[in-house]
Amino acid sequence: MIDAKKEMKPIDYARAACDTMMRKYRAEDLPPKGRFHYHQGVFLSGVYETYKQCREEKYFQYMKDWVDSIIDENGEIHTFNKGELDDIQPGILLFPLLERTGDQRYRKALDTLMEVIRNFPQNKDGGFWHKDCFPDQMWLDGLYMAGPVCAEYAWRFGKKEYLDIAVQQALLMREKTEDKKTGLWYHAWDCDKKAEWADKKTGLSPEFWGRSMGWVPIAVLNEMDYMPEDYEKREEMESLVRDLLQALCRYQSEEGRWYQVVDKGGQTGNWLENSCSCLYVAAICKAVRKGILENTYLTQAKKGYQAVIRSLDFSGGDLLIGQVCIGTGVGDYRHYCERPISVNDLHGVGAFLLMCTEAR
């Protein structure tokens, strides 16, 4: 339980968020229950980062309990959709479990996921479809879903080709979605320009959605943790992170957070959204730590962090993280603005944990 009046450090907030969710859900009941999916994956990635800082074993065990509820004694993943990048992301949790236990079930599951990646459907430019039900479409979210697990697999098992895959996808996404005027990235691109939302000339979606851009620097910075210093495209990846974060910083609100539709703050229907704000703060902090951004950007990270903290509610000793957009597809301005908000969903808590563990 937490005391809302007590001055708390970032790790204190992270522990409070973990404890709140652990009281609400048994590990095996995390939604969508029984599915190997990024909702659980991003949340438990944050739980693991919390564990790495405070070393409370209950957090590691909670992560392990969920994974073990999804992967059987033969290393088979019970329920995941091989045609969705969203169902690749939790693979990132398997590395620390394999490292600590030596249990080869986790390696087998990782190998399964990498085989899916190797054969994942691509558009004519070599970009992964986001889902097999959306042919030829690339969404920014997909970089987080598949990139970090590929990069760490490459590093741990000497399979450089998987790092190359992650880098190729990120650089292609930049090429296709970056707006040269603002430096922001559109949420999605349809190679064949057939989607209802796609511009008939460019194939681009019409808006800059907050959380989708948050996944990009988080993914690339995680990949760089496993990228050799002399990797041939390292400078391009650093530039990608730097340029996008500098662009995002130009759109930070006076209050400190960022808007759901990032470049249209103050317009009718738009609202300050916590998950994208958390991801941006986390990415800024990590980019400064890696020497990609100058230390002066920590002023904006601190402003964003404090604004998110001010937005929190407390109830019965629980930490409540609101103003989070539920999952969404691609759409127009009204579509994003009218998406329902949630309290303590796994998107929001996961992003919050990533922020708190970077804002050390």
C-alpha positions as a printed Julia matrix, in Angstrom:
360×3 Matrix{Float64}:
   0.0     0.0     0.0
   1.12    3.57   -0.61
   0.8     6.84    1.24
  -0.25    9.51   -1.26
   1.18   12.22    1.01
   4.66   10.75    1.22
   7.33   12.09   -1.08
   8.15    9.29   -3.51
  11.02    8.57   -5.86
  10.44    7.18   -9.37
  11.22    3.62   -8.21
   8.68    4.03   -5.41
   6.0     4.87   -7.96
   7.09    1.91  -10.09
   6.82   -0.48   -7.14
   3.43    0.98   -6.2
   2.14    0.46   -9.73
   3.41   -3.13   -9.82
   1.91   -3.9    -6.42
  -1.43   -2.41   -7.43
  -1.65   -4.59  -10.52
  -0.41   -7.69   -8.71
  -3.23   -7.28   -6.21
  -5.72   -6.96   -9.05
  -4.53   -9.87  -11.21
  -2.92  -13.21  -10.64
  -0.15  -13.44  -13.21
  -1.96  -16.05  -15.29
  -5.09  -13.86  -15.4
  -3.48  -10.82  -17.02
  -5.65   -9.8   -19.97
  -6.12  -10.99  -22.62
  -5.98  -14.12  -20.48
  -4.25  -17.09  -22.02
  -2.81  -15.21  -25.0
   0.85  -14.42  -25.67
   0.34  -10.74  -26.44
   2.01   -7.38  -26.13
  -0.52   -6.07  -23.58
   1.05   -8.36  -21.02
   4.46   -8.04  -22.63
   4.86   -4.29  -22.25
   3.52   -4.35  -18.7
   5.79   -7.21  -17.65
   8.75   -5.57  -19.38
   8.16   -2.7   -16.98
   7.82   -5.1   -14.06
  11.17   -6.63  -15.01
  12.82   -3.21  -15.21
  11.43   -2.51  -11.76
  12.9    -5.77  -10.49
  16.31   -4.89  -11.93
  16.41   -1.73   -9.84
  14.9    -2.86   -6.54
  15.75   -6.61   -6.67
  12.51   -7.69   -5.04
  12.07  -11.28   -6.14
   8.28  -11.1    -6.18
   8.46   -9.03   -9.37
  10.69  -11.5   -11.2
   8.5   -14.36  -10.0
   5.34  -12.63  -11.22
   6.83  -12.26  -14.69
   7.94  -15.9   -14.66
   4.53  -17.08  -13.49
   2.83  -15.43  -16.45
   5.3   -16.82  -18.98
   4.99  -20.3   -17.48
   1.21  -20.08  -17.76
   1.56  -19.56  -21.53
   4.5   -21.84  -22.43
   4.15  -25.56  -21.78
   6.7   -28.14  -20.64
   7.89  -28.61  -24.23
   8.46  -24.91  -24.92
   5.33  -24.57  -27.04
   3.46  -21.27  -26.82
  -0.16  -22.04  -26.06
  -1.99  -19.26  -27.87
  -0.5   -16.69  -30.18
  -1.3   -15.39  -33.63
   1.6   -15.95  -36.0
   0.18  -13.31  -38.31
   0.38  -10.41  -35.84
   3.53   -8.6   -34.76
   1.69   -7.82  -31.51
   2.08  -11.47  -30.51
   5.86  -11.48  -30.92
   6.7    -8.79  -28.36
   6.47  -10.86  -25.13
   9.41  -12.89  -26.4
  11.59  -10.22  -24.8
  10.66  -11.69  -21.4
  12.18  -15.06  -22.28
  15.79  -13.88  -22.26
  16.12  -13.18  -18.52
  14.25  -16.39  -17.72
  16.59  -18.43  -19.9
  19.63  -16.69  -18.46
  18.63  -17.32  -14.85
  17.19  -20.82  -15.11
  18.92  -22.36  -18.11
  15.54  -23.92  -18.93
  15.64  -24.71  -22.64
  11.87  -24.34  -22.95
  12.49  -20.61  -23.19
  15.08  -21.04  -25.92
  12.69  -23.23  -27.89
   9.96  -20.62  -27.63
  12.4   -17.92  -28.78
  13.45  -20.03  -31.74
   9.78  -20.43  -32.65
   9.27  -16.68  -32.6
  12.35  -16.04  -34.71
  11.13  -18.51  -37.3
   7.87  -16.56  -37.43
   9.84  -13.35  -37.96
  11.96  -14.9   -40.69
   8.81  -15.84  -42.62
   6.63  -12.86  -41.74
   4.69  -11.37  -44.68
   6.27   -8.28  -46.24
   5.18   -5.62  -48.67
   7.05   -5.08  -51.91
   9.52   -2.74  -50.19
  10.41   -5.35  -47.59
   8.37   -3.92  -44.73
   6.56   -6.24  -42.34
   2.79   -6.13  -42.48
   1.48   -5.15  -39.08
  -1.07   -7.95  -39.22
  -1.89  -10.48  -41.88
  -5.43   -9.1   -41.99
  -3.99   -5.72  -43.05
  -1.98   -6.58  -46.18
   0.94   -4.28  -47.03
   0.37   -1.94  -44.06
   3.24   -0.89  -41.8
   2.34    0.64  -38.41
   4.83    2.37  -36.13
   3.75    0.1   -33.28
   5.27   -2.86  -35.1
   8.82   -1.63  -34.5
   8.38   -2.21  -30.77
   6.62   -5.53  -31.25
   9.38   -7.26  -33.22
  12.57   -5.18  -33.14
  13.93   -5.5   -29.57
  13.42   -9.26  -29.39
  15.28   -9.66  -32.71
  18.19   -7.49  -31.55
  18.66   -9.33  -28.26
  18.36  -12.72  -29.97
  21.07  -11.65  -32.41
  23.37  -10.59  -29.58
  22.84  -13.61  -27.35
  23.08  -16.28  -30.02
  25.41  -14.78  -32.62
  22.67  -14.31  -35.23
  23.48  -10.9   -36.69
  20.87  -11.3   -39.39
  18.15  -10.64  -36.83
  19.7    -7.33  -35.8
  19.84   -6.46  -39.48
  16.12   -7.2   -39.74
  15.29   -4.87  -36.85
  17.42   -2.08  -38.27
  16.04   -2.5   -41.79
  12.46   -2.2   -40.53
  13.2     0.92  -38.48
  15.0     2.73  -41.28
  12.33    1.79  -43.81
   9.64    3.04  -41.45
  11.44    6.35  -41.13
  11.78    6.64  -44.89
   8.07    6.05  -45.42
   6.38    7.81  -42.49
   8.56   10.76  -41.42
   7.1    14.17  -42.18
   9.92   16.38  -43.41
   8.28   19.58  -42.17
   7.57   18.62  -38.55
   9.93   15.67  -38.03
   7.0    13.68  -36.67
   6.05   10.23  -37.99
   2.6     9.33  -39.29
   0.99    6.38  -37.54
   0.92    4.08  -40.55
   1.73    3.63  -44.22
  -0.05    1.46  -46.76
   2.31    0.4   -49.53
  -0.57   -0.26  -51.93
  -2.56    2.85  -50.88
  -5.77    0.81  -50.61
  -6.68    1.28  -46.95
  -9.63    3.55  -46.21
  -7.39    5.87  -44.2
  -4.51    5.97  -46.69
  -3.69    9.04  -48.76
  -4.14    8.02  -52.37
  -0.81    9.54  -53.41
   1.46    8.74  -50.45
  -0.28    5.84  -48.72
   0.16    7.65  -45.39
  -2.36    7.84  -42.57
  -3.56   11.38  -41.79
  -2.4    11.97  -38.2
   0.53   11.8   -35.78
  -0.77    9.55  -33.02
   0.98    9.9   -29.69
   1.59    6.38  -28.45
   2.61    5.03  -31.85
   5.51    7.49  -31.98
   6.43    6.55  -28.41
   7.1     2.96  -29.37
   9.69    4.0   -31.95
  12.51    5.45  -29.8
  11.8     2.94  -27.02
  12.26    0.11  -29.52
  15.37    1.51  -31.18
  17.09    2.4   -27.91
  16.43   -1.12  -26.64
  17.91   -2.51  -29.83
  20.99   -0.36  -29.37
  21.61   -2.05  -26.01
  22.59   -5.09  -28.1
  24.18   -3.31  -31.06
  27.98   -3.38  -31.44
  29.64    0.03  -31.3
  31.06   -0.53  -34.78
  27.78   -1.71  -36.3
  27.59   -0.23  -39.78
  24.22    1.51  -39.32
  24.57    2.56  -35.7
  24.91    6.25  -36.52
  21.78    6.14  -38.66
  19.86    4.61  -35.76
  21.19    7.22  -33.35
  20.14    9.93  -35.78
  16.67    8.4   -36.04
  16.21    8.57  -32.27
  17.7    12.04  -31.92
  15.68   13.6   -34.7
  12.36   12.12  -33.61
  12.79   13.01  -29.94
  13.87   16.56  -30.79
  10.77   16.9   -32.96
   8.52   15.56  -30.2
  10.02   17.96  -27.67
   8.84   20.86  -29.81
   5.25   19.73  -29.25
   5.33   19.29  -25.46
   2.45   21.13  -23.83
   2.94   23.91  -21.32
   1.45   21.56  -18.72
   4.2    19.04  -19.46
   2.48   16.14  -21.14
   1.81   15.5   -24.82
  -1.47   15.35  -26.68
  -3.2    12.3   -28.11
  -2.78   13.84  -31.58
   0.61   15.33  -30.98
   0.71   18.33  -33.31
  -2.83   19.57  -32.64
  -2.71   20.52  -28.98
  -5.61   22.72  -27.95
  -7.82   21.8   -30.88
 -11.38   20.72  -30.17
 -11.59   17.19  -28.81
  -7.86   16.64  -28.31
  -6.57   15.69  -24.86
  -3.38   15.12  -22.89
  -2.51   11.41  -22.96
  -0.4     9.67  -20.34
   1.0     6.62  -22.1
   2.67    8.58  -24.91
   3.95   11.1   -22.37
   5.49    8.3   -20.31
   7.14    6.73  -23.35
   8.6    10.05  -24.5
  10.02   10.8   -21.05
  11.53    7.3   -20.83
  13.08    7.63  -24.28
  14.5    11.11  -23.61
  16.11    9.91  -20.37
  17.63    6.86  -22.03
  18.82    8.85  -25.05
  20.59   11.3   -22.74
  22.13    8.43  -20.81
  23.44    6.95  -24.07
  24.85   10.29  -25.22
  22.41   10.63  -28.12
  20.72   13.74  -26.71
  22.29   16.59  -24.79
  21.71   16.79  -21.03
  19.58   19.91  -21.51
  16.73   17.68  -22.71
  16.39   16.31  -19.19
  14.59   19.57  -18.32
  11.77   18.57  -20.65
  11.86   14.98  -19.4
  11.5    16.22  -15.82
   8.61   18.47  -16.8
   6.85   15.56  -18.49
   7.49   13.22  -15.58
   6.13   15.68  -13.04
   3.03   16.31  -15.13
   2.26   12.58  -15.32
   2.77   12.24  -11.56
   0.39   15.14  -10.9
  -2.26   13.36  -12.97
  -2.25   10.22  -10.82
  -5.05    9.27   -8.47
  -4.9     7.18   -5.33
  -7.65    4.93   -3.99
  -7.48    2.57   -1.04
  -3.72    2.38   -1.26
  -3.77    1.69   -5.0
  -2.06    3.82   -7.63
  -4.39    4.74  -10.49
  -2.96    5.75  -13.87
  -5.65    7.32  -16.02
  -5.92    9.35  -19.22
  -4.64    6.42  -21.29
  -5.99    5.68  -24.75
  -7.18    2.12  -25.13
  -5.81    0.22  -28.09
  -6.67    1.7   -31.45
  -6.45    1.14  -35.14
  -5.56    3.77  -37.72
  -7.92    6.65  -38.41
  -8.55   10.35  -38.74
  -8.39   13.11  -36.13
 -11.85   12.4   -34.78
 -11.08    8.67  -34.54
  -8.12    9.25  -32.2
  -9.8    11.95  -30.13
 -12.89    9.83  -29.53
 -11.03    6.72  -28.41
 -12.11    5.73  -24.89
  -9.72    6.3   -22.01
  -8.8     3.72  -19.4
  -7.43    3.49  -15.89
  -4.66    0.99  -15.1
  -4.82   -0.89  -18.35
  -1.66   -2.71  -19.28
  -0.66   -0.18  -21.96
  -0.69    2.63  -19.48
   0.93    0.89  -16.54
   3.63   -0.61  -18.75
   4.5     2.8   -20.21
   4.47    4.3   -16.71
   6.88    1.66  -15.43
   9.26    2.26  -18.33
   9.22    5.97  -17.5
   9.78    5.52  -13.78
  12.65    3.1   -14.24
  14.42    5.45  -16.66
  13.78    8.63  -14.63
  16.07    7.32  -11.93
